Amino acid sequence: MADRTRRAPTGAAVLQPQVTTAIADAVLTELADAGYGRLSMEAVAKRAGVGKSALYRRWPSKREMVVSVVSELSVPMARVPDTGSLRGDLRAVLAGVHEWITHPLLSRILPDLTAEATRTPALAGVIADMIGEPRRARGAEVLTRAVARGELPADVDVELAMDLVAAPLYWRVRVRQAELEDDYLDKLVDLLVRALTR
């Protein structure tokens, strides 16, 4: 009678965490160096020291690979600790946004991905689904907590408020490429609290 016991998959079929980490590091470095348009699966595999099959076992295409890896780094950086006040929460959010847009690799990757997304609707959709919306959902927690505490009115426009919170810092750092004074985030938080609570 044939042995019907299931054997554990061989090493080739297992998604080894250390290999996934090496691939993710290679994706981020290649993205920062070459940009999305010139990034290739071959270059990522070579930098990671693996065969292309290791990439395709994890992601069906370059687009999914790139956005998945960038999402794994970007979404956890949207930290929204409950400090007990709107001001404290917004200060924490802004510190996280600043860390995100000034990250050594992401500061080079995000502008390139944003530009590429304007030319490639399918990429834009995946970025929105895997990075933009999860980060915004976390940011919305700050506002819903403030409503529950009575710091903001129940009818606050959450979408507009989230744009208002992130836009000045992004404009200052990424578009103007201006330095931040030591008290910039504190002054920005004070301005945002006054705008949102009036």
CYANA upper distance limits for C-alpha pairs under 8 A (distance plus 0.5 A):
  9 PRO  CA     13 ALA  CA      6.31
  9 PRO  CA     14 VAL  CA      7.08
 10 THR  CA     14 VAL  CA      7.24
 15 LEU  CA     19 VAL  CA      7.96
 15 LEU  CA     20 THR  CA      7.62
 15 LEU  CA     57 ARG  CA      8.36
 15 LEU  CA     58 ARG  CA      8.15
 16 GLN  CA     20 THR  CA      6.85
 17 PRO  CA     21 THR  CA      6.62
 18 GLN  CA     22 ALA  CA      6.71
 19 VAL  CA     23 ILE  CA      6.64
 19 VAL  CA     48 ALA  CA      8.42
 19 VAL  CA     50 VAL  CA      8.45
 20 THR  CA     24 ALA  CA      6.59
 21 THR  CA     25 ASP  CA      6.67
 22 ALA  CA     26 ALA  CA      6.69
 22 ALA  CA     48 ALA  CA      5.86
 23 ILE  CA     27 VAL  CA      6.61
 23 ILE  CA     44 VAL  CA      7.43
 23 ILE  CA     45 ALA  CA      7.58
 23 ILE  CA     47 ARG  CA      8.47
 23 ILE  CA     48 ALA  CA      5.63
 23 ILE  CA     55 LEU  CA      8.05
 24 ALA  CA     28 LEU  CA      6.79
 24 ALA  CA     69 VAL  CA      6.31
 25 ASP  CA     29 THR  CA      6.72
 25 ASP  CA     48 ALA  CA      8.12
 26 ALA  CA     30 GLU  CA      6.46
 26 ALA  CA     44 VAL  CA      6.01
 26 ALA  CA     45 ALA  CA      8.20
 26 ALA  CA     47 ARG  CA      6.17
 26 ALA  CA     48 ALA  CA      5.91
 27 VAL  CA     31 LEU  CA      6.46
 27 VAL  CA     44 VAL  CA      6.23
 27 VAL  CA     66 VAL  CA      7.23
 27 VAL  CA     69 VAL  CA      7.79
 28 LEU  CA     32 ALA  CA      6.64
 28 LEU  CA     69 VAL  CA      8.01
 28 LEU  CA     70 VAL  CA      7.86
 28 LEU  CA    105 LEU  CA      7.30
 28 LEU  CA    106 LEU  CA      8.50
 28 LEU  CA    109 ILE  CA      8.26
 29 THR  CA     33 ASP  CA      6.60
 29 THR  CA    105 LEU  CA      7.58
 30 GLU  CA     34 ALA  CA      6.11
 30 GLU  CA     35 GLY  CA      7.60
 30 GLU  CA     39 LEU  CA      6.92
 30 GLU  CA     43 ALA  CA      7.99
 30 GLU  CA     44 VAL  CA      7.11
 31 LEU  CA     35 GLY  CA      5.11
 31 LEU  CA     36 TYR  CA      6.24
 31 LEU  CA     39 LEU  CA      6.83
 31 LEU  CA    109 ILE  CA      6.56
 32 ALA  CA    105 LEU  CA      6.39
 32 ALA  CA    106 LEU  CA      7.99
 32 ALA  CA    108 ARG  CA      5.87
 32 ALA  CA    109 ILE  CA      5.66
 34 ALA  CA     38 ARG  CA      6.16
 34 ALA  CA     39 LEU  CA      6.39
 35 GLY  CA     39 LEU  CA      6.53
 35 GLY  CA    109 ILE  CA      7.50
 35 GLY  CA    112 ASP  CA      6.76
 35 GLY  CA    113 LEU  CA      8.30
 36 TYR  CA    112 ASP  CA      7.40
 36 TYR  CA    113 LEU  CA      7.05
 36 TYR  CA    116 GLU  CA      7.77
 37 GLY  CA    116 GLU  CA      8.04
 39 LEU  CA     43 ALA  CA      7.53
 39 LEU  CA     44 VAL  CA      8.19
 40 SER  CA     44 VAL  CA      6.93
 40 SER  CA     62 LYS  CA      7.89
 41 MET  CA     45 ALA  CA      6.58
 41 MET  CA     52 LYS  CA      7.11
 41 MET  CA     55 LEU  CA      8.02
 41 MET  CA     62 LYS  CA      7.10
 42 GLU  CA     46 LYS  CA      6.61
 42 GLU  CA     52 LYS  CA      6.88
 43 ALA  CA     47 ARG  CA      6.63
 44 VAL  CA     48 ALA  CA      6.59
 45 ALA  CA     49 GLY  CA      6.43
 45 ALA  CA     50 VAL  CA      5.60
 45 ALA  CA     51 GLY  CA      6.13
 45 ALA  CA     52 LYS  CA      5.99
 45 ALA  CA     54 ALA  CA      8.38
 45 ALA  CA     55 LEU  CA      7.64
 46 LYS  CA     50 VAL  CA      6.78
 46 LYS  CA     51 GLY  CA      7.85
 50 VAL  CA     54 ALA  CA      6.96
 51 GLY  CA     55 LEU  CA      7.95
 52 LYS  CA     56 TYR  CA      6.99
 53 SER  CA     57 ARG  CA      6.55
 54 ALA  CA     58 ARG  CA      7.33
 55 LEU  CA     59 TRP  CA      6.67
 55 LEU  CA     65 MET  CA      8.41
 56 TYR  CA     60 PRO  CA      5.96
 56 TYR  CA     61 SER  CA      7.56
 58 ARG  CA     65 MET  CA      8.26
 59 TRP  CA     64 GLU  CA      6.47
 59 TRP  CA     65 MET  CA      5.84
 60 PRO  CA     64 GLU  CA      7.19
 60 PRO  CA     65 MET  CA      8.02
 61 SER  CA     65 MET  CA      6.71
 62 LYS  CA     66 VAL  CA      6.52
 63 ARG  CA     67 VAL  CA      6.70
 63 ARG  CA    123 LEU  CA      7.19
 64 GLU  CA     68 SER  CA      6.29
 64 GLU  CA    126 VAL  CA      8.22
 65 MET  CA     69 VAL  CA      6.65
 66 VAL  CA     70 VAL  CA      6.63
 67 VAL  CA     71 SER  CA      6.30
 67 VAL  CA    126 VAL  CA      7.55
 67 VAL  CA    127 ILE  CA      6.69
 67 VAL  CA    130 MET  CA      7.57
 67 VAL  CA    131 ILE  CA      8.22
 68 SER  CA     72 GLU  CA      6.66
 68 SER  CA    130 MET  CA      7.70
 69 VAL  CA     73 LEU  CA      7.19
 70 VAL  CA     74 SER  CA      6.41
 70 VAL  CA    131 ILE  CA      8.33
 71 SER  CA     75 VAL  CA      6.07
 71 SER  CA    130 MET  CA      6.58
 71 SER  CA    131 ILE  CA      5.74
 72 GLU  CA     76 PRO  CA      7.55
 73 LEU  CA     77 MET  CA      7.37
 74 SER  CA     78 ALA  CA      7.59
 74 SER  CA    100 TRP  CA      7.42
 74 SER  CA    131 ILE  CA      7.36
 74 SER  CA    135 ARG  CA      8.50
 75 VAL  CA    131 ILE  CA      6.67
 75 VAL  CA    134 PRO  CA      7.04
 75 VAL  CA    135 ARG  CA      6.08
 77 MET  CA     96 GLY  CA      6.61
 77 MET  CA     97 VAL  CA      8.20
 77 MET  CA     99 GLU  CA      8.26
 77 MET  CA    100 TRP  CA      6.97
 78 ALA  CA     93 VAL  CA      7.55
 78 ALA  CA     96 GLY  CA      6.41
 78 ALA  CA     97 VAL  CA      7.44
 78 ALA  CA    135 ARG  CA      6.27
 78 ALA  CA    138 ARG  CA      7.19
 78 ALA  CA    139 GLY  CA      7.85
 79 ARG  CA     92 ALA  CA      7.90
 79 ARG  CA     93 VAL  CA      6.93
 79 ARG  CA     96 GLY  CA      6.72
 79 ARG  CA    138 ARG  CA      7.93
 80 VAL  CA     89 ASP  CA      7.14
 80 VAL  CA     92 ALA  CA      7.16
 80 VAL  CA     93 VAL  CA      6.42
 80 VAL  CA    138 ARG  CA      7.06
 80 VAL  CA    139 GLY  CA      7.21
 80 VAL  CA    141 GLU  CA      7.89
 80 VAL  CA    142 VAL  CA      7.19
 81 PRO  CA     89 ASP  CA      7.04
 81 PRO  CA     92 ALA  CA      7.59
 82 ASP  CA     89 ASP  CA      6.68
 82 ASP  CA    142 VAL  CA      8.19
 83 THR  CA     88 GLY  CA      5.97
 83 THR  CA     89 ASP  CA      6.08
 84 GLY  CA     88 GLY  CA      7.50
 84 GLY  CA     89 ASP  CA      7.89
 85 SER  CA     89 ASP  CA      6.61
 85 SER  CA    146 ALA  CA      7.57
 86 LEU  CA     90 LEU  CA      6.51
 86 LEU  CA    142 VAL  CA      7.62
 86 LEU  CA    143 LEU  CA      8.11
 86 LEU  CA    145 ARG  CA      8.47
 86 LEU  CA    146 ALA  CA      6.11
 86 LEU  CA    151 GLU  CA      7.45
 86 LEU  CA    193 VAL  CA      7.92
 87 ARG  CA     91 ARG  CA      6.63
 87 ARG  CA    189 VAL  CA      7.00
 87 ARG  CA    190 ASP  CA      7.88
 87 ARG  CA    193 VAL  CA      6.95
 88 GLY  CA     92 ALA  CA      6.81
 89 ASP  CA     93 VAL  CA      6.70
 89 ASP  CA    142 VAL  CA      6.79
 90 LEU  CA     94 LEU  CA      6.58
 90 LEU  CA    142 VAL  CA      7.80
 90 LEU  CA    165 VAL  CA      8.38
 90 LEU  CA    189 VAL  CA      6.93
 91 ARG  CA     95 ALA  CA      6.72
 91 ARG  CA    185 LEU  CA      7.46
 91 ARG  CA    186 ASP  CA      7.48
 91 ARG  CA    189 VAL  CA      6.55
 92 ALA  CA     96 GLY  CA      6.80
 93 VAL  CA     97 VAL  CA      6.71
 93 VAL  CA    139 GLY  CA      7.89
 94 LEU  CA     98 HIS  CA      6.53
 94 LEU  CA    165 VAL  CA      8.23
 94 LEU  CA    166 ALA  CA      7.75
 94 LEU  CA    169 LEU  CA      8.22
 94 LEU  CA    185 LEU  CA      7.45
 95 ALA  CA     99 GLU  CA      6.70
 95 ALA  CA    185 LEU  CA      8.08
 96 GLY  CA    100 TRP  CA      6.64
 97 VAL  CA    101 ILE  CA      6.72
 97 VAL  CA    166 ALA  CA      7.81
 97 VAL  CA    169 LEU  CA      8.47
 98 HIS  CA    102 THR  CA      6.54
 98 HIS  CA    169 LEU  CA      7.76
 98 HIS  CA    170 TYR  CA      8.49
 99 GLU  CA    103 HIS  CA      6.32
100 TRP  CA    106 LEU  CA      7.44
100 TRP  CA    107 SER  CA      8.07
101 ILE  CA    106 LEU  CA      6.97
101 ILE  CA    107 SER  CA      5.71
101 ILE  CA    110 LEU  CA      8.27
101 ILE  CA    170 TYR  CA      7.98
101 ILE  CA    173 VAL  CA      8.35
101 ILE  CA    174 ARG  CA      7.94
102 THR  CA    106 LEU  CA      7.53
102 THR  CA    107 SER  CA      5.59
103 HIS  CA    107 SER  CA      5.87
104 PRO  CA    108 ARG  CA      7.77
105 LEU  CA    109 ILE  CA      6.71
106 LEU  CA    110 LEU  CA      6.05
107 SER  CA    111 PRO  CA      7.67
108 ARG  CA    112 ASP  CA      7.44
109 ILE  CA    113 LEU  CA      6.66
110 LEU  CA    114 THR  CA      6.51
111 PRO  CA    115 ALA  CA      6.71
112 ASP  CA    116 GLU  CA      6.64
113 LEU  CA    117 ALA  CA      6.47
114 THR  CA    118 THR  CA      7.11
114 THR  CA    124 ALA  CA      8.43
115 ALA  CA    119 ARG  CA      7.59
116 GLU  CA    120 THR  CA      6.68
116 GLU  CA    123 LEU  CA      8.28
117 ALA  CA    121 PRO  CA      6.65
117 ALA  CA    122 ALA  CA      8.31
117 ALA  CA    123 LEU  CA      5.98
117 ALA  CA    124 ALA  CA      5.00
118 THR  CA    124 ALA  CA      7.43
120 THR  CA    124 ALA  CA      6.83
121 PRO  CA    125 GLY  CA      6.67
122 ALA  CA    126 VAL  CA      6.98
123 LEU  CA    127 ILE  CA      6.65
124 ALA  CA    128 ALA  CA      6.62
125 GLY  CA    129 ASP  CA      6.65
126 VAL  CA    130 MET  CA      6.46
127 ILE  CA    131 ILE  CA      5.86
127 ILE  CA    132 GLY  CA      6.83
128 ALA  CA    132 GLY  CA      4.95
128 ALA  CA    133 GLU  CA      6.17
129 ASP  CA    133 GLU  CA      6.12
129 ASP  CA    134 PRO  CA      7.79
130 MET  CA    134 PRO  CA      6.96
131 ILE  CA    135 ARG  CA      6.64
132 GLY  CA    136 ARG  CA      6.63
133 GLU  CA    137 ALA  CA      6.45
134 PRO  CA    138 ARG  CA      6.93
135 ARG  CA    139 GLY  CA      6.85
136 ARG  CA    140 ALA  CA      6.56
136 ARG  CA    162 MET  CA      7.96
137 ALA  CA    141 GLU  CA      7.25
138 ARG  CA    142 VAL  CA      8.01
139 GLY  CA    143 LEU  CA      7.84
139 GLY  CA    162 MET  CA      7.45
140 ALA  CA    144 THR  CA      6.79
140 ALA  CA    158 VAL  CA      7.16
140 ALA  CA    162 MET  CA      7.63
141 GLU  CA    145 ARG  CA      6.53
142 VAL  CA    146 ALA  CA      6.80
143 LEU  CA    147 VAL  CA      6.74
143 LEU  CA    152 LEU  CA      8.06
143 LEU  CA    158 VAL  CA      7.36
144 THR  CA    148 ALA  CA      6.73
145 ARG  CA    149 ARG  CA      6.70
146 ALA  CA    150 GLY  CA      6.70
146 ALA  CA    151 GLU  CA      5.55
146 ALA  CA    152 LEU  CA      6.07
147 VAL  CA    151 GLU  CA      6.21
147 VAL  CA    152 LEU  CA      5.12
147 VAL  CA    153 PRO  CA      6.40
147 VAL  CA    154 ALA  CA      6.19
151 GLU  CA    197 THR  CA      7.49
152 LEU  CA    156 VAL  CA      7.28
152 LEU  CA    196 LEU  CA      7.71
152 LEU  CA    197 THR  CA      6.31
153 PRO  CA    197 THR  CA      8.26
156 VAL  CA    161 ALA  CA      8.25
157 ASP  CA    161 ALA  CA      6.53
158 VAL  CA    162 MET  CA      6.60
159 GLU  CA    163 ASP  CA      6.97
160 LEU  CA    164 LEU  CA      6.71
161 ALA  CA    165 VAL  CA      6.72
161 ALA  CA    196 LEU  CA      7.78
162 MET  CA    166 ALA  CA      6.95
163 ASP  CA    167 ALA  CA      6.30
164 LEU  CA    168 PRO  CA      7.72
164 LEU  CA    192 LEU  CA      8.24
165 VAL  CA    169 LEU  CA      8.48
165 VAL  CA    192 LEU  CA      7.28
166 ALA  CA    170 TYR  CA      6.79
167 ALA  CA    171 TRP  CA      6.46
168 PRO  CA    172 ARG  CA      6.57
169 LEU  CA    173 VAL  CA      6.57
170 TYR  CA    174 ARG  CA      5.94
170 TYR  CA    175 VAL  CA      7.44
171 TRP  CA    175 VAL  CA      5.37
171 TRP  CA    176 ARG  CA      6.63
172 ARG  CA    176 ARG  CA      5.60
172 ARG  CA    177 GLN  CA      6.57
172 ARG  CA    178 ALA  CA      6.23
172 ARG  CA    179 GLU  CA      8.40
173 VAL  CA    177 GLN  CA      5.06
173 VAL  CA    178 ALA  CA      6.06
173 VAL  CA    179 GLU  CA      7.54
173 VAL  CA    180 LEU  CA      8.26
174 ARG  CA    178 ALA  CA      8.50
180 LEU  CA    184 TYR  CA      6.35
183 ASP  CA    187 LYS  CA      6.67
184 TYR  CA    188 LEU  CA      6.55
185 LEU  CA    189 VAL  CA      6.55
186 ASP  CA    190 ASP  CA      6.80
187 LYS  CA    191 LEU  CA      6.80
188 LEU  CA    192 LEU  CA      6.63
189 VAL  CA    193 VAL  CA      6.57
190 ASP  CA    194 ARG  CA      6.81
191 LEU  CA    195 ALA  CA      6.71
192 LEU  CA    196 LEU  CA      6.49
193 VAL  CA    197 THR  CA      6.41
194 ARG  CA    198 ARG  CA      6.60
